[in-house]
Amino acid sequence: MLQVFTQAGKAALTIAAAIMLASTGHMLSAQAQQAGQGKTQAKQPDRAPVPVTPFGPRRKPPRTIPQQPQAAKLPKPEIISTHGAWRVVCEKLPVGKKDGKVVTQKVCYVSASATDPKRKNVFVIINILPVKDKKGKVKGHMVNLRAPLGVFLPTGIALEVDGKAVTRVPFSRCNQIFCESTGQARKETLAKLKKGKKAKFIMYAAPGVGLPVELDLKGFSAALKKVDSL
């Protein structure tokens, strides 16, 4: 079985992590908005403050419990072009701080998603980010695969192109809404995706119980070429 993911550089991982955090924030925000549609917030009854027992010298408990700070608003991604099921997306993402100010960087990547028509809760999302050197030349690509919570983690996620096995990659972590695998793609894998017609991503509910999701590769080559030129 071919191994197509290797360890990426620190700069590439920083940008890829920013994309993952930003898109996670977008998805969480969308879920919150959907949950709040058509509903009014019920007024909470007055309750006595919860007593706090501090360590060290005894102090009086605070009269009110401090509220948690709200999450920073994330900029909406911009869709540059669409190629079949594949989209070229650009975002301005925070990558650090300088002189107390947030430093942002424009990041562009290819994104696509698919859902099992019989099981709407089974999906796959793929994001491909070009990694460029200081002169703007593409030197590689980062790939981020996402699957629903509840998948069997030890077997990872398998990839087939036109019915032929290409690789199986491990999951790296899960958050509140999906599990993911992140790594650096080899040129051979991208070449197969460019030439192929159908990609099949296979997750597992249990050992031997596959959850395949198909994704049309029409437009993939054009989308990758577009994002590499930005």
Secondary structure by P-SEA (a helix, b strand, c coil): cccccccccaaaaaaaaaaaaaaaaaaaaaaaaaaacccccccccccccccccccccccccccccccccccccccccccccccccbbbbbbbccccccccbbbbbbbbbbbbbcccccccccbbbbbbbbbbcccccccbbbbbbbbcccccccccbbbbccccccbbbbbccccccccbbbbbbcaaaaaaaaaccbbbbbbbccccccbbbbbbccaaaaaaaaaaac
